[in-house]
Amino acid sequence: MITQKRRTGGFRLEFPDFHLHVDPGPGCLLSTRLSRRPTTAVDAVFVSHSHPDHYAEAEVLVEAMTRGGTKRRGTFVGSVSAVEGYSDDSGDYGPVLSAYHRSLPEEVVALEPGDEIDLPAGTLEAVPTTHGDPTGIGFRLETEDDSIYYTGDTELREDFFEVIEDVTVAIVNVVRPGSDRIRGHLCTYDVIELVSEAPELRKVFITHFGMKMLRVGPGREARRIEHETGVETVAARDGRAYDL
């Protein structure tokens, strides 16, 4: 995030009549513009947890979604910390929207693991994570054609193997290469272990690379995952659009 060697604006899932922007970190709107995507063509915003590389431009994106606050529309959905704020012994987290920005969308929803929300593209279910923000979540989005799993930032958890069992597309935040684990995040070997237990999975996208991953090359790690699991694996690149 602080070097901007890779962009940190999150990603967008685009369906024919519905666009969901996930984790709008620093540079989100500029990256959207540079990718030749309309900045206001977003119908829902998802924030997985209250760390700035995932929420820094949440308010900006809400303004884009609501046409500068002139039209009450869209949905903002996120972790409890992102929507309501959360405090425990580890610290204070969120909320990431001001009271004014909370008033702009049609709907503002906080999700805990297991909670669901119906969106035009399908049903989104919050999935647990193990990360610095205790309320952080990933999601499963059940569409007409696919079951899309986004891990969010997390360590490998035993219950993920149940989550991914019938998933068809996975978007995985992988910070470090090989077996080089860091607390609260996945490494390449974790992904290989997880993907190997997903019989319906046909495509994996890896993203959210740390500096060590960038030095060895995300493409190399994607090829390693694909070789070990037999599942097509793509190392996401800035500004690219991919067909699911």
Rosetta blueprint (number, residue, H / E / L):
1 M L
2 I L
3 T L
4 Q L
5 K L
6 R L
7 R L
8 T L
9 G L
10 G L
11 F E
12 R E
13 L E
14 E E
15 F E
16 P L
17 D L
18 F E
19 H E
20 L E
21 H E
22 V E
23 D L
24 P L
25 G L
26 P L
27 G L
28 C H
29 L H
30 L H
31 S H
32 T H
33 R H
34 L H
35 S L
36 R L
37 R L
38 P L
39 T L
40 T L
41 A L
42 V L
43 D L
44 A E
45 V E
46 F E
47 V E
48 S L
49 H L
50 S L
51 H L
52 P H
53 D H
54 H H
55 Y H
56 A L
57 E L
58 A H
59 E H
60 V H
61 L H
62 V H
63 E H
64 A H
65 M H
66 T L
67 R L
68 G L
69 G L
70 T L
71 K L
72 R L
73 R L
74 G L
75 T E
76 F E
77 V E
78 G E
79 S E
80 V H
81 S H
82 A H
83 V H
84 E L
85 G L
86 Y E
87 S E
88 D E
89 D L
90 S L
91 G E
92 D E
93 Y E
94 G L
95 P L
96 V L
97 L L
98 S L
99 A H
100 Y H
101 H H
102 R H
103 S L
104 L L
105 P L
106 E L
107 E E
108 V E
109 V E
110 A E
111 L E
112 E L
113 P L
114 G L
115 D L
116 E E
117 I E
118 D E
119 L E
120 P L
121 A L
122 G E
123 T E
124 L E
125 E E
126 A E
127 V E
128 P E
129 T L
130 T L
131 H L
132 G L
133 D L
134 P L
135 T L
136 G L
137 I E
138 G E
139 F E
140 R E
141 L E
142 E E
143 T L
144 E L
145 D L
146 D L
147 S E
148 I E
149 Y E
150 Y E
151 T L
152 G L
153 D L
154 T L
155 E L
156 L L
157 R L
158 E L
159 D L
160 F H
161 F H
162 E H
163 V H
164 I L
165 E L
166 D L
167 V L
168 T L
169 V E
170 A E
171 I E
172 V E
173 N E
174 V E
175 V E
176 R E
177 P L
178 G L
179 S L
180 D L
181 R L
182 I L
183 R L
184 G L
185 H L
186 L E
187 C E
188 T H
189 Y H
190 D H
191 V H
192 I H
193 E H
194 L H
195 V H
196 S L
197 E L
198 A L
199 P L
200 E L
201 L L
202 R L
203 K E
204 V E
205 F E
206 I E
207 T E
208 H L
209 F L
210 G L
211 M H
212 K H
213 M H
214 L H
215 R H
216 V H
217 G L
218 P H
219 G H
220 R H
221 E H
222 A H
223 R H
224 R H
225 I H
226 E H
227 H H
228 E H
229 T H
230 G L
231 V L
232 E E
233 T E
234 V E
235 A E
236 A L
237 R L
238 D L
239 G L
240 R L
241 A L
242 Y L
243 D L
244 L L
